[in-house]
């Protein structure tokens, strides 16, 4: 972090030096000597080389005040303040620039865009939204308009205003929307979740169809389509949706099993369910599939057969969850003298399993016991998946 705080001011110092040098070339003999005009700049460099970042910034600001025609350098300094967390100073710089009567339209829009980022960073979302709306409506450069639309989409995402985010995305070009396909698909899924909570199944289905058009969030859409079908008693359709999910991502097979069990149970087709579990164990092996198949063996053949099955599977794919189920089965058919010891062991291993996270974000590593489609740490969509290995699936 300290290295970052040194590099960024160095870049700003170079920009300021370039601007001051360029202006000094045009000054007449009657004006202040060049060495006086650039004294603060060299003081700032000295502070910077001695890693006195705050004092260096103050010197650069004074150097800019000597020559106020350096808008890019002002913007660079304000950006530095924002990244350091001193957003109030960044806002002050941008507001001072906007108050200048000689500011041309292009620079005015650039400063407004920077100010909207300040407001967004400090949580003044209403102010940021108003500024961004003004920029979008104005005749500005393609780059500034794109930046304003992108930030406004993130702002609506932060406020969970999914419909507004989708409508704003419609103003982007086709190529720009394609880059946001995954995010936009999840926005549609969020709207579908809200409709599901209201039991508006038809509306939820429409949102999911719109999500499908963005070609993203396939696993989430599959799970939601299955839930809608199950809510309407359409068990075959739900099974069809659920069977597609391992094709999209094998890691989510653990999310499919409980729903599949309910669907096959409602149809009275448990034998077909067992056959599909055997297929899954080969195509998308996981602890959840293994334990579920052991449960079906347990119901048909008893504890010993189920325990023998788990023992063989654990040799190939060891896991705490599978080991705990094996202990449970040994407690069922084991001797009374062994049961007490096994129950103590099961208590300890149960606590171990309960303390471990179930899901992990593949982007930043954030983990927890709840499946979150939007990572609360890195803010990425669809990067959280069931954990694999000894402590997971």
C-alpha positions as CSV (number, residue, x, y, z in Angstrom):
1,X,0.0,0.0,0.0
2,X,2.8,2.4,0.9
3,X,4.4,1.6,-2.5
4,X,1.1,2.5,-4.2
5,X,0.9,5.8,-2.4
6,X,4.4,6.7,-3.6
7,X,3.9,5.7,-7.3
8,X,0.6,7.6,-7.8
9,X,1.9,11.0,-6.5
10,X,5.0,10.5,-8.6
11,X,2.8,10.2,-11.7
12,X,1.0,13.4,-10.6
13,X,4.3,15.2,-10.1
14,X,5.4,14.3,-13.6
15,X,2.1,15.7,-15.0
16,X,2.4,18.9,-13.0
17,X,6.0,19.3,-14.1
18,X,5.0,19.0,-17.7
19,X,2.3,21.6,-17.4
20,X,4.5,24.0,-15.5
21,X,7.3,23.6,-18.0
22,X,5.0,24.1,-20.9
23,X,3.6,27.3,-19.5
24,X,7.0,28.7,-18.6
25,X,8.0,28.5,-22.2
26,X,5.4,31.1,-23.1
27,X,5.9,33.6,-20.2
28,X,7.5,37.0,-21.0
29,X,10.5,38.5,-19.2
30,X,8.3,40.8,-17.3
31,X,6.7,37.9,-15.4
32,X,8.0,36.1,-12.4
33,X,11.3,34.2,-13.0
34,X,10.9,30.5,-13.9
35,X,12.9,29.3,-10.9
36,X,10.5,31.0,-8.6
37,X,7.4,29.7,-10.4
38,X,8.6,26.1,-10.1
39,X,10.0,26.2,-6.6
40,X,7.0,24.6,-5.0
41,X,7.2,21.8,-7.7
42,X,10.8,21.0,-6.8
43,X,9.9,21.1,-3.1
44,X,7.1,18.6,-3.8
45,X,9.6,16.3,-5.6
46,X,11.9,16.5,-2.6
47,X,9.1,15.6,-0.2
48,X,8.1,12.8,-2.5
49,X,11.6,11.3,-2.8
50,X,11.7,11.3,1.0
51,X,8.3,9.6,1.1
52,X,6.5,12.5,2.7
53,X,3.5,12.1,0.5
54,X,1.1,14.5,2.3
55,X,3.7,17.3,2.2
56,X,4.5,16.6,-1.4
57,X,0.8,16.9,-2.3
58,X,0.5,20.2,-0.5
59,X,3.5,21.5,-2.5
60,X,2.0,20.4,-5.8
61,X,-1.2,22.1,-5.0
62,X,0.6,25.4,-4.3
63,X,2.5,24.9,-7.6
64,X,-0.8,24.6,-9.4
65,X,-2.2,27.6,-7.7
66,X,0.7,29.6,-9.2
67,X,-0.4,28.4,-12.6
68,X,-4.1,27.8,-12.6
69,X,-4.4,26.8,-16.2
70,X,-3.6,23.1,-15.4
71,X,-6.9,21.3,-15.4
72,X,-5.6,17.8,-16.1
73,X,-3.1,18.1,-13.2
74,X,-5.9,19.4,-10.9
75,X,-8.0,16.4,-11.9
76,X,-5.1,14.0,-11.3
77,X,-4.6,15.5,-7.8
78,X,-8.3,15.2,-7.0
79,X,-8.2,11.6,-8.2
80,X,-5.3,10.9,-5.8
81,X,-7.3,12.4,-2.9
82,X,-10.3,10.2,-3.7
83,X,-8.2,7.1,-3.8
84,X,-6.6,8.0,-0.5
85,X,-10.0,8.4,1.0
86,X,-9.9,12.2,1.3
87,X,-13.0,12.6,-0.8
88,X,-13.9,16.0,0.7
89,X,-10.7,17.6,-0.7
90,X,-11.3,16.0,-4.1
91,X,-14.9,17.4,-4.1
92,X,-13.5,20.9,-3.2
93,X,-11.0,20.8,-6.1
94,X,-13.7,19.8,-8.6
95,X,-16.2,22.4,-7.3
96,X,-13.5,25.1,-7.6
97,X,-12.8,24.1,-11.2
98,X,-16.5,24.2,-12.0
99,X,-16.8,27.7,-10.6
100,X,-14.2,29.0,-13.1
101,X,-15.9,31.1,-15.8
102,X,-13.3,30.2,-18.5
103,X,-13.9,26.5,-18.3
104,X,-14.8,25.1,-21.8
105,X,-17.7,22.6,-22.3
106,X,-15.5,19.6,-22.7
107,X,-13.5,20.3,-19.5
108,X,-16.7,21.1,-17.7
109,X,-18.1,17.7,-18.5
110,X,-14.9,16.0,-17.5
111,X,-15.0,17.8,-14.1
112,X,-18.6,16.9,-13.6
113,X,-17.8,13.3,-14.3
114,X,-15.0,13.4,-11.8
115,X,-17.3,15.1,-9.2
116,X,-19.9,12.4,-9.7
117,X,-17.3,9.8,-8.9
118,X,-16.5,11.7,-5.7
119,X,-20.2,11.7,-4.7
120,X,-20.5,8.0,-5.5
121,X,-17.4,7.2,-3.4
122,X,-18.6,9.0,-0.4
123,X,-22.2,7.6,-0.6
124,X,-24.0,10.8,-1.8
125,X,-25.8,8.7,-4.4
126,X,-28.6,11.1,-5.1
127,X,-26.1,13.9,-6.0
128,X,-24.1,11.5,-8.1
129,X,-27.2,10.3,-9.9
130,X,-28.3,13.8,-10.7
131,X,-24.9,14.8,-12.1
132,X,-24.7,11.6,-14.2
133,X,-28.2,12.2,-15.6
134,X,-27.1,15.7,-16.7
135,X,-24.0,14.3,-18.4
136,X,-26.0,11.7,-20.2
137,X,-28.5,14.2,-21.5
138,X,-25.9,16.7,-22.6
139,X,-24.0,16.6,-25.9
140,X,-20.7,15.2,-24.7
141,X,-18.0,13.0,-26.0
142,X,-18.6,9.3,-26.5
143,X,-16.1,8.3,-23.9
144,X,-17.6,10.6,-21.2
145,X,-21.1,9.4,-22.0
146,X,-20.0,5.8,-21.7
147,X,-18.3,6.4,-18.4
148,X,-21.4,8.2,-17.1
149,X,-23.7,5.3,-18.1
150,X,-21.4,2.7,-16.6
151,X,-21.2,4.5,-13.3
152,X,-24.9,5.1,-13.2
153,X,-25.5,1.4,-13.8
154,X,-23.2,0.6,-10.8
155,X,-25.0,3.2,-8.8
156,X,-28.4,1.6,-9.4
157,X,-26.9,-1.8,-8.6
158,X,-25.7,-0.4,-5.3
159,X,-29.2,0.8,-4.6
160,X,-30.8,-2.5,-5.8
161,X,-32.8,-0.6,-8.4
162,X,-32.5,-3.4,-11.0
163,X,-35.1,-2.1,-13.4
164,X,-33.4,1.3,-13.6
165,X,-30.1,-0.4,-14.1
166,X,-31.5,-2.4,-17.1
167,X,-33.1,0.7,-18.6
168,X,-29.8,2.6,-18.3
169,X,-27.9,-0.3,-20.0
170,X,-30.3,0.0,-23.0
171,X,-28.6,3.3,-23.8
172,X,-25.2,1.6,-24.2
173,X,-24.1,0.3,-27.6
174,X,-24.5,-3.4,-28.4
175,X,-20.8,-4.1,-27.8
176,X,-20.9,-2.3,-24.5
177,X,-24.0,-4.2,-23.3
178,X,-22.3,-7.5,-24.4
179,X,-19.5,-6.8,-21.9
180,X,-22.1,-6.4,-19.1
181,X,-24.1,-9.5,-20.2
182,X,-23.4,-11.4,-16.9
183,X,-24.3,-8.5,-14.7
184,X,-27.5,-7.7,-16.7
185,X,-28.6,-11.3,-16.5
186,X,-28.3,-11.3,-12.8
187,X,-30.3,-8.0,-12.6
188,X,-33.1,-9.8,-14.4
189,X,-32.8,-12.7,-11.9
190,X,-33.1,-10.2,-9.0
191,X,-36.3,-8.9,-10.5
192,X,-37.5,-12.5,-11.0
193,X,-36.7,-13.3,-7.3
194,X,-38.9,-10.3,-6.3
195,X,-41.7,-11.6,-8.5
196,X,-41.3,-15.1,-7.0
197,X,-41.7,-13.7,-3.5
198,X,-45.0,-12.2,-4.6
199,X,-45.9,-15.5,-6.2
200,X,-46.2,-13.8,-9.6
201,X,-44.8,-16.8,-11.5
202,X,-45.6,-15.6,-15.0
203,X,-43.8,-12.3,-14.4
204,X,-40.9,-14.1,-12.9
205,X,-40.7,-16.4,-15.9
206,X,-40.7,-13.3,-18.2
207,X,-37.7,-11.8,-16.3
208,X,-35.8,-15.1,-16.6
209,X,-36.5,-15.2,-20.4
210,X,-35.0,-11.7,-20.6
211,X,-32.0,-12.9,-18.5
212,X,-31.5,-15.8,-20.9
213,X,-31.2,-13.3,-23.8
214,X,-28.1,-11.8,-22.1
215,X,-26.5,-15.3,-22.1
216,X,-25.4,-15.2,-18.5
217,X,-26.3,-16.6,-15.0
218,X,-27.3,-20.0,-16.5
219,X,-27.1,-21.9,-13.2
220,X,-29.1,-19.3,-11.3
221,X,-31.8,-19.2,-14.0
222,X,-32.0,-23.0,-14.0
223,X,-32.5,-23.2,-10.3
224,X,-35.1,-20.4,-10.4
225,X,-37.0,-22.0,-13.4
226,X,-37.1,-25.2,-11.4
227,X,-38.5,-23.5,-8.3
228,X,-41.2,-21.8,-10.4
229,X,-42.2,-25.2,-12.0
230,X,-42.2,-26.8,-8.5
231,X,-44.4,-24.1,-7.1
232,X,-46.9,-24.8,-9.9
233,X,-46.7,-28.6,-9.4
234,X,-45.0,-29.1,-12.8
235,X,-42.5,-31.7,-11.5
236,X,-41.3,-33.1,-14.9
237,X,-40.5,-29.6,-16.1
238,X,-38.7,-28.9,-12.9
239,X,-36.6,-32.1,-13.3
240,X,-35.7,-31.0,-16.9
241,X,-34.4,-27.7,-15.6
242,X,-32.5,-29.3,-12.8
243,X,-30.8,-31.8,-15.0
244,X,-29.4,-29.0,-17.2
245,X,-27.6,-27.4,-14.3
246,X,-24.7,-29.9,-14.1
247,X,-24.1,-29.3,-17.8
248,X,-23.6,-25.6,-17.1
249,X,-21.4,-26.1,-14.0
250,X,-20.7,-29.4,-12.3
251,X,-19.8,-27.7,-9.1
252,X,-23.5,-26.8,-8.5
253,X,-24.7,-30.4,-8.4
254,X,-25.0,-30.1,-4.6
255,X,-27.7,-27.4,-5.1
256,X,-29.7,-29.7,-7.4
257,X,-30.0,-32.8,-5.3
258,X,-32.5,-31.6,-2.6
259,X,-34.8,-30.2,-5.3
260,X,-34.5,-33.3,-7.5
261,X,-35.4,-35.6,-4.5
262,X,-38.6,-33.6,-3.9
263,X,-39.6,-33.8,-7.6
264,X,-39.0,-37.5,-7.9
265,X,-40.7,-38.2,-4.6
266,X,-43.8,-36.2,-5.7
267,X,-43.9,-38.3,-8.8
268,X,-43.3,-41.6,-7.0
269,X,-40.2,-42.3,-9.2
270,X,-37.5,-43.0,-6.6
271,X,-36.0,-45.9,-8.6
272,X,-35.5,-43.5,-11.5
273,X,-34.0,-41.0,-9.0
274,X,-31.5,-43.6,-7.8
275,X,-30.4,-44.4,-11.4
276,X,-29.8,-40.7,-12.1
277,X,-27.8,-40.4,-8.9
278,X,-25.5,-43.2,-10.1
279,X,-25.1,-41.3,-13.4
280,X,-24.3,-38.1,-11.6
281,X,-21.7,-39.8,-9.3
282,X,-19.8,-40.7,-12.5
283,X,-20.3,-37.4,-14.4
284,X,-20.2,-34.8,-11.6
285,X,-18.9,-36.5,-8.5
286,X,-19.5,-34.7,-5.2
287,X,-20.0,-35.6,-1.5
288,X,-23.7,-34.6,-1.7
289,X,-24.4,-37.1,-4.5
290,X,-22.5,-39.8,-2.6
291,X,-24.3,-39.2,0.7
292,X,-27.7,-39.0,-1.1
293,X,-27.1,-42.3,-2.9
294,X,-26.0,-43.8,0.4
295,X,-29.3,-42.7,1.9
296,X,-31.2,-44.5,-0.8
297,X,-29.1,-47.6,-0.2
298,X,-29.8,-47.3,3.5
299,X,-33.5,-47.2,2.9
300,X,-33.4,-50.3,0.7
301,X,-30.6,-52.4,2.1
302,X,-29.9,-51.1,5.6
303,X,-27.1,-49.4,7.5
304,X,-24.3,-51.9,6.8
305,X,-24.7,-51.8,3.0
306,X,-24.8,-48.0,3.1
307,X,-21.7,-47.8,5.3
308,X,-19.8,-50.1,3.0
309,X,-20.7,-48.0,0.0
310,X,-19.6,-44.8,1.7
311,X,-16.3,-46.4,2.9
312,X,-15.4,-47.3,-0.7
313,X,-16.4,-43.9,-2.0
314,X,-14.4,-42.1,0.7
315,X,-11.2,-43.9,-0.5
316,X,-11.7,-42.2,-3.8
317,X,-13.1,-38.9,-2.6
318,X,-12.4,-38.2,1.1
319,X,-14.5,-35.5,2.8
320,X,-15.5,-34.5,6.3
321,X,-19.2,-34.5,5.4
322,X,-18.9,-38.1,4.1
323,X,-17.0,-39.2,7.1
324,X,-19.6,-37.8,9.4
325,X,-22.3,-39.8,7.7
326,X,-20.2,-42.9,7.9
327,X,-19.9,-42.4,11.7
328,X,-23.7,-42.0,11.9
329,X,-24.2,-45.4,10.2
330,X,-21.6,-47.1,12.4
331,X,-23.5,-45.7,15.5
332,X,-26.7,-47.4,14.1
333,X,-25.3,-50.9,13.6
334,X,-22.2,-50.8,15.9
335,X,-22.0,-52.5,19.3
336,X,-23.1,-50.6,22.4
337,X,-19.6,-50.4,23.8
338,X,-18.4,-48.6,20.6
339,X,-21.4,-46.3,20.4
340,X,-20.4,-44.0,23.2
341,X,-17.0,-43.4,21.7
342,X,-18.4,-42.9,18.3
343,X,-20.9,-40.3,19.5
344,X,-18.1,-38.3,21.2
345,X,-16.2,-38.5,17.9
346,X,-19.3,-37.5,15.9
347,X,-19.8,-34.5,18.2
348,X,-16.3,-33.2,17.5
349,X,-16.4,-33.9,13.7
350,X,-19.9,-32.3,13.6
351,X,-18.6,-29.1,15.1
352,X,-15.7,-29.1,12.6
353,X,-18.1,-29.5,9.7
354,X,-20.4,-26.8,11.1
355,X,-17.5,-24.3,11.4
356,X,-16.4,-24.6,7.8
357,X,-17.7,-22.4,5.0
358,X,-19.7,-24.1,2.3
359,X,-19.2,-21.5,-0.5
360,X,-16.3,-19.5,-1.7
361,X,-15.9,-16.6,-4.2
362,X,-13.5,-17.7,-6.9
363,X,-12.6,-14.0,-7.5
364,X,-11.6,-12.7,-4.1
365,X,-11.8,-15.8,-1.8
366,X,-14.7,-14.5,0.4
367,X,-16.4,-17.5,2.0
368,X,-19.5,-18.3,4.0
369,X,-22.3,-20.8,4.5
370,X,-24.8,-19.1,2.3
371,X,-24.9,-19.0,-1.5
372,X,-24.6,-15.4,-2.5
373,X,-24.9,-14.6,-6.3
374,X,-23.4,-11.2,-5.7
375,X,-20.1,-11.3,-3.7
376,X,-20.3,-8.8,-0.8
377,X,-16.5,-8.4,-0.9
378,X,-15.4,-8.0,-4.5
379,X,-18.9,-7.1,-5.8
380,X,-18.6,-9.7,-8.7
381,X,-21.7,-11.6,-9.9
382,X,-21.8,-15.4,-10.1
383,X,-18.3,-16.0,-8.8
384,X,-19.3,-17.8,-5.6
385,X,-19.5,-21.6,-5.9
386,X,-19.6,-24.6,-3.6
387,X,-16.3,-25.5,-2.1
388,X,-14.6,-28.7,-3.3
389,X,-12.2,-31.0,-1.5
390,X,-11.9,-32.5,2.0
391,X,-13.8,-29.7,3.7
392,X,-16.4,-29.3,1.0
393,X,-17.8,-31.4,-1.9
